[in-house]
Amino acid sequence: MARPSHYSPEFRADAVALVLDSRPERSIAEVAFELGVNRETLRSWVRRAQSEKASQGGRRVDRGRARGLQVHLRRQARRTRPRPGASGRERSRSTTTRSPG
């Protein structure tokens, strides 16, 4: 079974739209870096969206909205990114309280 994603479907769709609407000015790697997403992860989202678009039709975002999306996605990526150096176990311990005993 695949592990659950750290990114919401909306975040993925908006990130893909940002890539597709900013080409050829910016590469996938540049957008991925700005959003704090692995470039290969973003590349796979773009490929999947392109194949779905070919079979269904697509969605476009105007350039003004693309800039707003970029800011929104950066903020969301910062909130969902794990703290540096904290393993999953450490993150879960920091949010639970222990009773003295």
N, C-alpha and C positions, 0 to 999 in steps of 0.2 A: 504494500500500500504506500502511496506517495505521502510524504509529510505535508502538513498543512502549510499554506503560503503565509508569509509575513505581510503580504500586500493585498489590499482589497481589490475586488474586480474593477471598481471605479478607478482606483489608482492606476492599475495596469492599462485600462482603456485610455485614460487621459495621458499617460506616459507614451503610449503608442501613437496617439493622435499628435502629440507634441513632436515626436520624431518624424512622422510622415509629413506634417505640415511645415517643418523647418528644413526639409531637404531641398537643395543640396548644400545649403549654407552651413549646416552643422551635422556632424556625424553622430551615429548611435553612441559611440564612446563618449563624445562630449556631453550629450544629453544625459547619459547614464551617470557620468561623473557629477554633473550638476544636481541630479536627483538623489545621489547616494545609493544607486542601484548597480549591481554587477553588470558590466556591459554585455556579457553573454546571456544573462537573464533577460535583459531588455531586448537583445537581438532575437531571442526565441519568441518573446511576446510579439515583436514586429512581424516575424515570419508567420506566426500562427494567424495574426490579424490579417495579413495580406492574403493568405490562403482562404480565410473565411470571407474576406471582402470579394475575392474573385468569384466565389460561389453565391454570395448574397447581395452584394452592393455595399458601399462604405459610408463612412462618416468623415466630414471635414470640419476643421476648426479655423476661423479666420485668425490673422496674425495678432490682432489685439487681444483676442481671447487666449491665444497661445501663450502670450507673455504672462497673463493672469494665471493660467494653468501652471506655468513653470514655477511661479512663486508659491502657489498653493501646494504643488507636489513636493517642493523642497521642504516646506514646513511639515507636511505629513510624513515624509521620509525621516526627518529628524526625530519626530515623535515615535515612530515605529521601530527605529533602529535600536538594537540592544546597546547597553553601555559598553564601552571598550574595556576589555579584560574581565568582564563578568560572564561566567559560564551560566548555563540555564539553571543549574542548581543554586548558584549564588543569587541570581535574580529572584528566584522564588523564595529563598530564605529571607531576603531583605524585605519582602512584603508581608511575611507572616510574623506573628508575634508569638513569643514563647512565654508560658507562665513559669514563674520561678519555682524551682522544685528540686 
